[in-house]
């Protein structure tokens, strides 16, 4: 879902930051809730999640078992 200039990605980044700040500690959001708030598809949120997990596993292999 890339666009010229990455505006969509920046918009989703802002929305995810807002959502993180508003969500009570320990509460887990469904991908559908996240996608509705961010204004994108659930599969796009799933892709972001997979990418983030892969980056964490690469940078911090000792955390892989917790993901």
Number of C-alpha atoms within 10 A of each C-alpha: 8 8 8 6 8 10 11 16 13 11 13 18 13 13 17 16 11 13 16 12 10 9 11 9 8 6 7 8 11 9 16 15 12 18 19 11 14 20 13 15 14 17 12 13 17 14 11 12 13 12 12 12 15 15 12 15 16 12 11 10 11 10 12 13 7 6 8
